[in-house]
């Protein structure tokens, strides 16, 4: 059963698309210059929607609360990593795929390297169809591979990206797309 808060959150998200422009917002890269992959797809997607911010921060909170139970350090949130994760979630919608590897052949670490994000270890969790942060967190916890990334003590920083597909197709009926990048700096 949906609570009033859940219905309100879904209503806010129904109007959003985690869109906006793909200009860079930090790490010394000019905000006027888009960073694109070889096929011209944005590798950063800054958030302009408060509803998306609530979903993304809630998923990171769930992950960090769980890590604290295990006596692991919480992951430090990074706007730039979130913008990269959100861009990957949007890319999955626009090109109708669900994979850690983009159609251009880029792995998560390669996408972050193109953004000049320094890391010594990197991981990524992705999902589609889960309409709430709790639902995607529960799904990741039920998957040994996804859970292992959440529990990996090497990771120090993270970014969560969420995107809503406003025009799902018959083949790709999921409307909720998630990406979470984990890294050690």
C-alpha positions as a Python dict, from the first residue, in 0.01 Angstrom:
ca = {
    (1, 'X'): (0, 0, 0),
    (2, 'X'): (134, 342, -93),
    (3, 'X'): (156, 604, 179),
    (4, 'X'): (66, 967, 114),
    (5, 'X'): (437, 1054, 113),
    (6, 'X'): (509, 782, -146),
    (7, 'X'): (227, 904, -369),
    (8, 'X'): (351, 1262, -340),
    (9, 'X'): (707, 1156, -425),
    (10, 'X'): (588, 959, -728),
    (11, 'X'): (378, 1255, -841),
    (12, 'X'): (682, 1481, -825),
    (13, 'X'): (886, 1228, -1019),
    (14, 'X'): (618, 1178, -1281),
    (15, 'X'): (685, 1530, -1398),
    (16, 'X'): (1063, 1497, -1403),
    (17, 'X'): (1306, 1331, -1634),
    (18, 'X'): (1643, 1382, -1462),
    (19, 'X'): (1718, 1582, -1769),
    (20, 'X'): (1873, 1922, -1797),
    (21, 'X'): (2184, 2003, -1984),
    (22, 'X'): (2499, 1801, -1970),
    (23, 'X'): (2743, 2074, -1878),
    (24, 'X'): (3006, 2006, -1618),
    (25, 'X'): (2963, 2152, -1272),
    (26, 'X'): (3283, 2084, -1082),
    (27, 'X'): (3635, 1944, -1075),
    (28, 'X'): (3791, 2231, -1263),
    (29, 'X'): (3618, 2163, -1594),
    (30, 'X'): (3445, 2462, -1746),
    (31, 'X'): (3069, 2467, -1695),
    (32, 'X'): (3037, 2589, -2054),
    (33, 'X'): (3201, 2281, -2208),
    (34, 'X'): (3011, 1956, -2242),
    (35, 'X'): (3209, 1639, -2199),
    (36, 'X'): (3095, 1387, -2458),
    (37, 'X'): (3183, 1032, -2552),
    (38, 'X'): (3308, 948, -2901),
    (39, 'X'): (2950, 940, -3036),
    (40, 'X'): (2853, 1274, -2886),
    (41, 'X'): (2662, 1152, -2581),
    (42, 'X'): (2697, 1359, -2261),
    (43, 'X'): (2901, 1192, -1988),
    (44, 'X'): (2769, 1434, -1725),
    (45, 'X'): (2407, 1517, -1653),
    (46, 'X'): (2365, 1770, -1371),
    (47, 'X'): (2043, 1745, -1175),
    (48, 'X'): (1793, 2028, -1179),
    (49, 'X'): (1500, 1842, -1022),
    (50, 'X'): (1442, 1834, -643),
    (51, 'X'): (1243, 1509, -671),
    (52, 'X'): (1537, 1336, -836),
    (53, 'X'): (1770, 1472, -567),
    (54, 'X'): (1546, 1324, -296),
    (55, 'X'): (1550, 980, -461),
    (56, 'X'): (1926, 982, -519),
    (57, 'X'): (2015, 1100, -170),
    (58, 'X'): (1778, 847, -14),
    (59, 'X'): (1945, 559, -198),
    (60, 'X'): (2288, 677, -83),
    (61, 'X'): (2154, 708, 272),
    (62, 'X'): (2025, 349, 262),
    (63, 'X'): (2362, 225, 137),
    (64, 'X'): (2555, 424, 398),
    (65, 'X'): (2325, 317, 683),
    (66, 'X'): (2386, -45, 583),
    (67, 'X'): (2763, 11, 560),
    (68, 'X'): (2762, 161, 911),
    (69, 'X'): (2592, -154, 1046),
    (70, 'X'): (2889, -348, 904),
    (71, 'X'): (3135, -102, 1064),
    (72, 'X'): (3239, 23, 720),
    (73, 'X'): (3301, 388, 647),
    (74, 'X'): (3013, 566, 480),
    (75, 'X'): (3064, 657, 117),
    (76, 'X'): (3140, 1024, 56),
    (77, 'X'): (2888, 1170, -189),
    (78, 'X'): (3025, 1331, -503),
    (79, 'X'): (2821, 1560, -725),
    (80, 'X'): (3043, 1487, -1023),
    (81, 'X'): (3011, 1111, -979),
    (82, 'X'): (2633, 1148, -940),
    (83, 'X'): (2619, 1356, -1258),
    (84, 'X'): (2811, 1078, -1437),
    (85, 'X'): (2583, 806, -1295),
    (86, 'X'): (2274, 1007, -1394),
    (87, 'X'): (2413, 1050, -1746),
    (88, 'X'): (2456, 672, -1771),
    (89, 'X'): (2099, 614, -1649),
    (90, 'X'): (1971, 863, -1910),
    (91, 'X'): (2190, 701, -2180),
    (92, 'X'): (2035, 361, -2100),
    (93, 'X'): (1691, 514, -2159),
    (94, 'X'): (1780, 696, -2478),
    (95, 'X'): (1951, 396, -2635),
    (96, 'X'): (1732, 122, -2486),
    (97, 'X'): (1997, -87, -2313),
    (98, 'X'): (2068, -199, -1958),
    (99, 'X'): (2437, -265, -1912),
    (100, 'X'): (2750, -142, -1740),
    (101, 'X'): (2906, -116, -2085),
    (102, 'X'): (2769, 163, -2304),
    (103, 'X'): (2689, 95, -2671),
    (104, 'X'): (3010, 285, -2743),
    (105, 'X'): (3201, 18, -2548),
    (106, 'X'): (3286, 232, -2243),
    (107, 'X'): (3309, 68, -1901),
    (108, 'X'): (3227, 264, -1582),
    (109, 'X'): (3593, 338, -1510),
    (110, 'X'): (3654, 455, -1865),
    (111, 'X'): (3356, 692, -1847),
    (112, 'X'): (3489, 838, -1520),
    (113, 'X'): (3842, 867, -1661),
    (114, 'X'): (3708, 1071, -1954),
    (115, 'X'): (3565, 1306, -1690),
    (116, 'X'): (3906, 1339, -1525),
    (117, 'X'): (3784, 1164, -1208),
    (118, 'X'): (4078, 1003, -1031),
    (119, 'X'): (4024, 656, -891),
    (120, 'X'): (4217, 343, -795),
    (121, 'X'): (3913, 112, -777),
    (122, 'X'): (3572, 151, -937),
    (123, 'X'): (3242, -37, -940),
    (124, 'X'): (2889, 25, -1056),
    (125, 'X'): (2540, -98, -973),
    (126, 'X'): (2259, -43, -1223),
    (127, 'X'): (1890, -129, -1225),
    (128, 'X'): (1564, -54, -1397),
    (129, 'X'): (1197, -96, -1306),
    (130, 'X'): (1234, -19, -934),
    (131, 'X'): (1021, 285, -852),
    (132, 'X'): (1166, 376, -513),
    (133, 'X'): (1511, 396, -355),
    (134, 'X'): (1409, 126, -104),
    (135, 'X'): (1300, -109, -383),
    (136, 'X'): (1626, -74, -577),
    (137, 'X'): (1830, -107, -256),
    (138, 'X'): (1642, -427, -164),
    (139, 'X'): (1700, -568, -513),
    (140, 'X'): (2072, -492, -493),
    (141, 'X'): (2095, -651, -149),
    (142, 'X'): (1933, -967, -288),
    (143, 'X'): (2200, -989, -560),
    (144, 'X'): (2540, -1122, -444),
    (145, 'X'): (2731, -913, -702),
    (146, 'X'): (2550, -588, -628),
    (147, 'X'): (2566, -649, -254),
    (148, 'X'): (2941, -712, -274),
    (149, 'X'): (2992, -367, -426),
    (150, 'X'): (2788, -207, -148),
    (151, 'X'): (2993, -397, 111),
    (152, 'X'): (3333, -339, -52),
    (153, 'X'): (3550, -169, 209),
    (154, 'X'): (3784, -28, -59),
    (155, 'X'): (3524, 217, -186),
    (156, 'X'): (3535, 566, -36),
    (157, 'X'): (3318, 779, -267),
    (158, 'X'): (2992, 730, -453),
    (159, 'X'): (2740, 896, -676),
    (160, 'X'): (2382, 796, -746),
    (161, 'X'): (2198, 871, -1067),
    (162, 'X'): (1828, 831, -1136),
    (163, 'X'): (1640, 895, -1460),
    (164, 'X'): (1275, 856, -1551),
    (165, 'X'): (1169, 741, -1896),
    (166, 'X'): (876, 961, -1991),
    (167, 'X'): (815, 762, -2312),
    (168, 'X'): (863, 389, -2246),
    (169, 'X'): (827, 153, -2540),
    (170, 'X'): (663, -188, -2557),
    (171, 'X'): (1007, -350, -2561),
    (172, 'X'): (1148, -129, -2282),
    (173, 'X'): (849, -70, -2059),
    (174, 'X'): (1052, 15, -1748),
    (175, 'X'): (1038, 381, -1657),
    (176, 'X'): (1281, 397, -1363),
    (177, 'X'): (1656, 370, -1427),
    (178, 'X'): (1927, 376, -1161),
    (179, 'X'): (2306, 385, -1164),
    (180, 'X'): (2539, 405, -866),
    (181, 'X'): (2911, 447, -914),
    (182, 'X'): (3148, 345, -635),
    (183, 'X'): (3513, 439, -628),
    (184, 'X'): (3827, 458, -424),
    (185, 'X'): (4034, 770, -468),
}
